[in-house]
Amino acid sequence: MIGSQVLAFHPMAVQLLAAGNSGAHDSRLIIAALVGIGLIIALITFLKLNPFLSLTIGAVIVGAIAGLGLDKTLTVASVGISKMIASWVEGSTVSPLLLAWFVAVLIRLATGSATVATVTAAGILQPVTATLSTSHVSLLVLAIGAGSLFFSHVNDAGFWLTKQYFGLSVSQNIKSWSLMETVLSVTGIAVVLALSVVV
């Protein structure tokens, strides 16, 4: 029950960030998202607040930091975050593999869904593939997959499934499941970068 409430509510905060008003700068939106996620995790883990209440508080804080009005903060926006990320990707000089991983990580943290992170990051990075060899396109796919696994937390259905199945508290699940997913993601991008040197 709580897990479904979490999944239904938290993506609203992320979509609101992307919808932001014209006065909000891109970096302000990213800071708002990171502060909101950190606050939600802290409220659930350390203060033992109800996850739904924590997500509600987090969404309001995200909206306040991003400079949105309360009316926008409490309504679901349909605009995605991908336009902002796409413009950042095209102007970057960082390795496309590392960039693909990082974009997938951001989307994963924002939405909680590995599937959404994979599909969205692939769409955003599609223009980059034109400049890569076939083998590096394959590595790009692996980098996106690795990024989509990064730090599963309270907005991820898998987080709640493992918590319930293993009878763990939220903080125990963050220390085990979330940490394991993060190690898996970082190891994955390290292997992909190592392969890119050889292939």
WONOR-V213351 format. One record per run of one state. SS is the DSSP state (H for helix, E for strand, - for the rest). FROM is the first residue (numbers start at 1). TO is the last residue. If there is no record, write none. Layout:
ss=SS from=FROM to=TO
ss=SS from=FROM to=TO
//
This chain:
ss=- from=1 to=1
ss=H from=2 to=19
ss=- from=20 to=25
ss=H from=26 to=45
ss=- from=46 to=50
ss=H from=51 to=66
ss=- from=67 to=69
ss=H from=70 to=73
ss=- from=74 to=81
ss=H from=82 to=90
ss=- from=91 to=95
ss=H from=96 to=111
ss=- from=112 to=113
ss=H from=114 to=131
ss=- from=132 to=133
ss=H from=134 to=147
ss=- from=148 to=156
ss=H from=157 to=166
ss=- from=167 to=169
ss=H from=170 to=198
ss=- from=199 to=199
//
